[in-house]
């Protein structure tokens, strides 16, 4: 691991709202929210009133009567975020983009060119503000975990460098919510035990945390609270998988709900696969029950798939298997699909007529028809937008309150 604070985490501040304020200067200093029925993102002025992403529009308006809703400019989000990434890559080839608006940098080989991490972080902030017009916060530390926490402490529009000699004193008084993986539910459980700071979390025995939060999350949280993070910055390459998820609150696990949600997710995942001329052999689903407990089920076939209906069918079978294995769980709160074992699929090889099988083979008569229909849908959407055409069960479902364009910005590229 690097000995100095040479790992940087750069994170654009209230990115979507900041872009809207950049495009329309009259919105500067105003509490704004991107969205309408649902808040997709909020400016810091709105956040001070308690407005948060994912909140119902009526509730946000009640918290902040002066809140102004604006429509999202999705193509501008991507364009401006890519410009920021270009700035970051000027300082090091070791840039790991983890979302549309944040990235890790390893500048250990760049300090002889650009100065110490403090100077590099300051120059990044200056250039992003001057060249792109957006505020960005930067954290610098010895590890990725510390760098990310430092950037959160630096917000909004700041820079924090964690001296390796003072890491423990920096971490201990900070709230547990800054630890990766500690969301509202986990934070509430920890608070019930009197654990509110990272220092208190680090002092808690590993077994107690695994019992309280579950084995996987408890082990992860315990390791990070102890300041043990050995991950290196890995330049972003071609993704090994593509996925999407939908959280919808506690709902009865009815066949109708499962079919609609999985159809929506498969539509997003399959479209992104086809856009890169790829397909995958392994389909994995995740089902989250009440109490934040999740299970996964996977299926690997002989053929690689990229059609919406086939992915939906495979995912439905996997979810039903997961539910059958947990007959006591009647409610679910999240479904997710991911596709891995990816291969290139620029064209489809047709097959001789063979007995029907499930899942439908890509090159069979039905598989080829699905492939052709989906590519026609892709072509129409490319010209007229995603809402122009789609499968009725997806297009007309209630699970499209958040625009797919917004969802896809937050999902990794292939």
N, C-alpha and C positions, 0 to 999 in steps of 0.2 A: 504494500500500500504506500502511497505518497506520504512523505514525512511532513510536508507543509500543507497549507490550505489551498491546494492547487486544483481542487474540484469545485467548479462553479455550477450553481443552479440559477438559470435566468427564467423569470416568470413574468409575463405581461400582466399588468394590473387591470382587473375588471375588464378583460380584453374586449368582449363583444360590445359592452356599453361604451368603452373608451373609443372604439372604432366609430360608433354612432356619433359620439361627440366630436370626433375628428372630422367626420363627413359633414356635420351640421354644427358649426361653432356656437350657434344660439343655444345649444344644449349644454354647453360647458357650465359646470357648477350647479347644474339642475339635477334633481332626483329623477332618473329615467329608468325604464325597464324595457328590455327587448322582449317582445311577445304581445300577448293580449289576454286570452283566456287563461294562459299559464305564463308565469314569469320565466323566460329562458335565461336571462342574465340581468343583473342590476348594477347600477353605478354605485360608487362609494357613498355618494350623497343619499341614495336610496337605502343602502345597507345600514346606514346609521339609524334608520327608522325601523330596522328589523326585516326589511324586504330581502328575500333570498330566492335564488334560482329554484325552480320546481314548485313555487308557491302559487296558489290560485290567484288570478288577477284581482278578484273582488277583495280577497283578504289583504293583498298588497296595498290596494287603494285605501282600505280602511286604516292600515298602519301608517300610510303616508298619503294624505289627501292631495298633496301637490304633485304626486307621481305622474309622470308623462310616459305613455307607452309609445314605442316606436317599432316599426317593422324592421326585421333583420335584413342586412345586405350580405348574404351568405358568400357571394363571390368575392366581395371586398375583404371579408374575414380571411379567406384563404390567401388572397393576393398579398395582403399586408403582413400576415404571419410568415409567409414564405420570404418576404423581404427581410424580416427580422432574423430568420434563420441564416440568410445569406451574410448578414453582418456578423453573426456568431462564428460562421465558418471562416471568416477572415483571420481569426485568432488561433485556430487549431483545427486540424482535420478530425479530431476526436470529439465530435458533437453527437450526442444521443438525444434525438427528439422524442419526447415521451407523450406529447399531445400537440394539438395545433398551436398552443401558446406557451409552451415551456420546453426547456431542454437542459441537459447536463453537458458540461464541457470539462475536459481534462487539459489544463494549460501547463502541466509540468514541463513540457518541452517547448513552451513558448515564452517563459519568463525572461530568457536572455534576449528576446526580440522586443517584447512589449512591457517589460517591467514586472514587478510583483503582482500577485493576484488582486490586491487592492486597486492598483493602477489599471489593470485590465478590466475589472468590474466597473470602475468609474468611467472608463473610456467606452465600454459597451453601452452603458446607460446614456452617455452623452450622444453617441452616434445614433442609437435607436430613436431618441427624442428628436434629433436634428434631421435625420434622413427619412424616418418613417412617420414621425409625429406622435408616437405613443409612449406612455410611461412604462417602465419596466423595473422590476426589483431583482436584485442579484444577491445571492448568498454564496460565500466561499468558505470551504472547510476542507478537512482531511478526508472525509468520506461523503458519499452521495447522500446518506441520510441526514448528516449534519448540514450539508449545503442546502438541502431542501428546507429544513427547519429554519436555517438562517435567512433564506429568501422570504419565508412567511413572516418572520419577525421584522424583516426590513420593510414590509408593505405598510402603506403604499409608497411606491416610487422611492425606494431607498436601497442602501447597500450595507450589508453586515458581513464582516470577516471574523471567523471563529479561530482564535489562536489555539494551536494544538495543546498548549500548556494550560488552557483555561476551559477545555471542553466540558468537564464535569460541572464547573460552576456556571457555565452558560446553560446547560441542559436542565439541571436540577429544578430551578424555580419555574420552568415553563409548564403550561397546561398539558395534560395528557393528550388532548385532542390534536396536538401537533405531530403525534407519532403516526406514521403510516399505518393505516388499517383501523385506527381507533375512531369509529364513527359515533353518532349520537347514542345508539343502543349500548355499545361497549363503554362509552364514557359514562352513561348512567349507571351501569353495573359497577364500574370502578368507584364512582362517587358514593354508592351505597356502602362501600367498604372503607370509605375515607381516603381513597386514592385519587388525588386531584392534580398532582404535579408529576413530572417525569422522574424527579428524584424519589418520590414515594413509590412510584411504579418500579423503579430499579431496585428498591429495597424489598419488594414483595417476592417471596419464594416462587420459583418457576412452577412448582406443582400447583400452588394456589392460583396462579394466573391461568394455567391450563384448565383447571377445574372451573374457574369463573367464566372464561371466554371461549372455551373449547380448545382442543389440543393444538390445532394448526395456528389459530390466531394468537392463543396464549403464548406459544413458543416464539412466534415472530415478534410479538410485542415485547416479550421479555428480553430477547436478543438485542433489539433496537434500543430499548431503555437502558441496557447495560453498555450502550455505545459500541456495539460490535456490528460492524457493517463492512464486509469484505468484497462487495460488488465493485466491479470496475466500470468505467464509462465505455460503452461499446457503441461505435458509430452505427447509426441507423441504416440497416440494409433492407433487403427484401424480406417481408414478414413471413414467418413460418405458418401462420394461421390467420384467419379473419373471422371476426365474430360480432355479435350484437346482443343486447339484452334489453329487457323491458321490466321495470318495476311498476306495480299497479296497486299497492296496498293489499290488505288482506281480502282475498276473494275465494269463494267456493271453487274448488278445482273441477269445474264442469267441462265436459267435452267441447262445448261451444267456446268457452273462454280460451281453452288450450289451443283449439284450431285457429281461432282468430289471431291470437298473439303470436303463435309460431308461424302463421302465414305471413304476418307483418315482418317478423324477424328474418325469415327465410328470403323474403323479397329483398330486404336490404343486403343481406350477406351474399346472396346469389348475384345480385346486380353488381356488387363490387368485385366479385370473382370474374364475372364476364367482362367487366371494364378493363381488366388486366389480362384477359385471355387465359384465365386459369380455372382449375377445378380441383376438387379435393376428394380423397378416398375416405377420410375419417370424419364423422360427424359426432360432435359432443354436445349434450344438452346439460344445463344446470337448472335445478329446481330448488327454489328457496321456500321452505315452509315457515310457519309462524315461529317466532323465537329466534330468527336469524340462522336456523340450521339449514344447510344446503347439502344436496347430493348431486352427483354427476353420473351420467351414463354415456357410453361411447359405442360406436359401431364402425368398424373398418371393413370396407367391401373391396371387391376385386376391381371395381370401376370407379373412376373419378367423376364427380357430379358437380354441375353448376346451374341446374335449372331450379326455379322456384318451387314448383309443385313437388319435385322429387325430394328436395331438401325438407320441405314441409312434412311429407309422408314419413321420411326416416325419423325426423325429430319427434313427430307425434308418437311413433312406436316407442321411442326411447323414453319419452316423458311418461307414457302409460306404464312402462316397465318400472320406472322409478316410483310411481304412485302405488302400483301393485305391491312393491316391496315395502311400502310404508302405509298400510291400510288404516292406521290410526290418525294419519295426517289428512284432514279434510280440506284445509285451506292452504293456499300458496300466495306468495307476495312478489315473486320474480321468476321469470323464465329467460333463459339465455341459450343461444346457439353459437357454436364455433365450428369451423371447418379447417382441417389440417391435412398433412400428407399431400401437400399441393403439387400439382404438375401443370405444365403449360398445355393449353388447349385452344390454339388459334383456330382450328377447324375441327369438325366432328367427323369421325370415321363411321360410315354407315355399316350395318351388319346384315348378314343374311337372316331371314325370318327364323326365329327360334322360339321355343315355348316361352310364354310370358313368365316373368319372375318379378319379385319385389326385393329391393327397389328396382324400378324400371331401368333397364340398361340404357346408357346414353345413346348408343348407336342403333337401338331398336326403332321400329316404326313409331311407337308412342314417344320414346325418348327424343328422337329426331324432331318430331312435331313440337314437343315442348321447347326444345332448343331454338327452333325457328321462331316460335311465338315470342319467347323471351327476348330474342335479339331484335324482333320487330318492336316490342315494348321499349327496349333500350334506345332504339333509334328515335322513336317518337319523343321519349323523355329528354333525350339529348337536345332536340330541337325546340320543344315546347315546355319543358319543365316536368318534374316528377309527377305533379298532380294531373297531368294531361291524360294519362292512361294507367291502368293497373288492374289487378284482379279485384273483383267486386268485394270479396270477403275482406280484403285488406283496405281498399280505397274507401269503402263505406263504413269501416269499423270505427268505434269510439277511441281506439288506441292510437289515433293519429293527431292528438291535440298538440303534440310537439312536432314541428315540421321535420321531415326526414333529412332535409338539407342540414339542419342544425345538429341532428344526431350524428350524421356522418362526419361532420367536422371534428367531432370528439373521438372518432374511431380511427385506429391506425390504418395507414395506407398499406397496400400489398407491396 
